[in-house]
């Protein structure tokens, strides 16, 4: 069996947007998301099964695992 190298390009990023309105007693000012996916929408589920994001401990469930087939994105209010 010969050894083969595979190079997979990934895009990792985050986005924060200012909320237009607060709802009720909601004190959050931003919507925030972090994501990882293949470049130009390419599929990476043949190479990556699951991604685990570790957020700050002040978030509910700060350690979050996402299966790649579902899309890898975590959204939060800040």
GROMACS elastic network, one bead per residue, 0.5 to 0.9 nm:
[ bonds ]
;  ai    aj funct       b0    kb
    8    38     6  0.78353   500
    8    39     6  0.88583   500
    8    44     6  0.77411   500
    8    47     6  0.81093   500
    9    37     6  0.87903   500
    9    38     6  0.62434   500
    9    39     6  0.60266   500
    9    44     6  0.89151   500
   10    36     6  0.67700   500
   10    37     6  0.56802   500
   10    39     6  0.54919   500
   10    42     6  0.89706   500
   10    44     6  0.82828   500
   11    35     6  0.79543   500
   11    36     6  0.55146   500
   11    37     6  0.54123   500
   11    38     6  0.59116   500
   11    39     6  0.56315   500
   11    40     6  0.87486   500
   12    34     6  0.76805   500
   12    35     6  0.57749   500
   12    37     6  0.67768   500
   12    38     6  0.88327   500
   13    33     6  0.84986   500
   13    34     6  0.58175   500
   13    35     6  0.55713   500
   13    36     6  0.66188   500
   14    32     6  0.73148   500
   14    33     6  0.54877   500
   14    35     6  0.61037   500
   14    36     6  0.88328   500
   15    31     6  0.82330   500
   15    32     6  0.57000   500
   15    33     6  0.53740   500
   15    34     6  0.65250   500
   15    35     6  0.86234   500
   16    30     6  0.63355   500
   16    31     6  0.56395   500
   16    33     6  0.65290   500
   16    34     6  0.88852   500
   17    29     6  0.85922   500
   17    30     6  0.54334   500
   17    31     6  0.53575   500
   17    32     6  0.65075   500
   18    21     6  0.89251   500
   18    29     6  0.59522   500
   18    31     6  0.64745   500
   18    32     6  0.88627   500
   19    22     6  0.70604   500
   19    28     6  0.78366   500
   19    29     6  0.54376   500
   19    30     6  0.50568   500
   19    31     6  0.63765   500
   19    77     6  0.89942   500
   20    29     6  0.82809   500
   20    30     6  0.87780   500
   21    29     6  0.82137   500
   22    25     6  0.75013   500
   22    26     6  0.56985   500
   22    27     6  0.67311   500
   22    28     6  0.69602   500
   22    29     6  0.72709   500
   23    26     6  0.53108   500
   23    27     6  0.82074   500
   23    28     6  0.89069   500
   24    27     6  0.85692   500
   26    29     6  0.85881   500
   27    78     6  0.82546   500
   28    31     6  0.79946   500
   28    77     6  0.59563   500
   29    77     6  0.74494   500
   29    78     6  0.58803   500
   30    76     6  0.84583   500
   30    77     6  0.57725   500
   31    75     6  0.72307   500
   31    76     6  0.59174   500
   31    78     6  0.61382   500
   32    74     6  0.82298   500
   32    75     6  0.56059   500
   32    76     6  0.51934   500
   32    77     6  0.60004   500
   32    78     6  0.69235   500
   33    73     6  0.66559   500
   33    74     6  0.53834   500
   33    76     6  0.62505   500
   33    77     6  0.87343   500
   34    53     6  0.86331   500
   34    72     6  0.83785   500
   34    73     6  0.56674   500
   34    74     6  0.54651   500
   34    75     6  0.67645   500
   34    76     6  0.89628   500
   35    71     6  0.85547   500
   35    72     6  0.56911   500
   35    74     6  0.66160   500
   35    75     6  0.88819   500
   36    51     6  0.84407   500
   36    71     6  0.83535   500
   36    72     6  0.57271   500
   36    73     6  0.67963   500
   37    40     6  0.86858   500
   37    41     6  0.69882   500
   37    42     6  0.76171   500
   37    43     6  0.75718   500
   37    44     6  0.70659   500
   37    68     6  0.83516   500
   37    71     6  0.76631   500
   37    72     6  0.67443   500
   37    73     6  0.87596   500
   38    41     6  0.53809   500
   38    43     6  0.57504   500
   38    44     6  0.57810   500
   39    42     6  0.57069   500
   39    43     6  0.85230   500
   43    46     6  0.75197   500
   43    47     6  0.89197   500
   43    69     6  0.88964   500
   44    47     6  0.54943   500
   44    48     6  0.60334   500
   44    49     6  0.85568   500
   44    68     6  0.75248   500
   44    69     6  0.87569   500
   45    48     6  0.50627   500
   45    49     6  0.59062   500
   45    50     6  0.84961   500
   45    67     6  0.85933   500
   45    68     6  0.55996   500
   45    69     6  0.61588   500
   46    49     6  0.73955   500
   48    51     6  0.75718   500
   48    67     6  0.85739   500
   48    68     6  0.66994   500
   49    66     6  0.87050   500
   49    67     6  0.60073   500
   49    68     6  0.56952   500
   49    69     6  0.78618   500
   50    65     6  0.66019   500
   50    66     6  0.55700   500
   50    68     6  0.54842   500
   50    69     6  0.86005   500
   50    72     6  0.83839   500
   51    64     6  0.82566   500
   51    65     6  0.56121   500
   51    66     6  0.53954   500
   51    67     6  0.65271   500
   51    68     6  0.70017   500
   51    72     6  0.71211   500
   52    63     6  0.68076   500
   52    64     6  0.54164   500
   52    66     6  0.62802   500
   52    67     6  0.88299   500
   53    62     6  0.78161   500
   53    63     6  0.58337   500
   53    64     6  0.52344   500
   53    65     6  0.63099   500
   53    66     6  0.81545   500
   53    74     6  0.80209   500
   54    57     6  0.83867   500
   54    61     6  0.89721   500
   54    62     6  0.55937   500
   54    64     6  0.63765   500
   54    65     6  0.86966   500
   55    58     6  0.81223   500
   55    59     6  0.67428   500
   55    61     6  0.83008   500
   55    63     6  0.62101   500
   55    64     6  0.79757   500
   56    59     6  0.59614   500
   56    62     6  0.60525   500
   56    63     6  0.86974   500
   57    60     6  0.75272   500
   57    61     6  0.79170   500
   57    62     6  0.54787   500
   57    63     6  0.84774   500
   58    61     6  0.87650   500
   58    62     6  0.73567   500
   59    62     6  0.52941   500
   59    76     6  0.85154   500
   60    63     6  0.87686   500
   61    64     6  0.66900   500
   64    74     6  0.81258   500
   65    72     6  0.88705   500
   66    69     6  0.85880   500
   66    70     6  0.72266   500
   66    71     6  0.75286   500
   66    72     6  0.58650   500
   66    73     6  0.76560   500
   66    74     6  0.83620   500
   67    70     6  0.56196   500
   67    71     6  0.69428   500
   67    72     6  0.68302   500
   68    71     6  0.51243   500
   68    72     6  0.55695   500
   69    72     6  0.79304   500
   70    73     6  0.88324   500
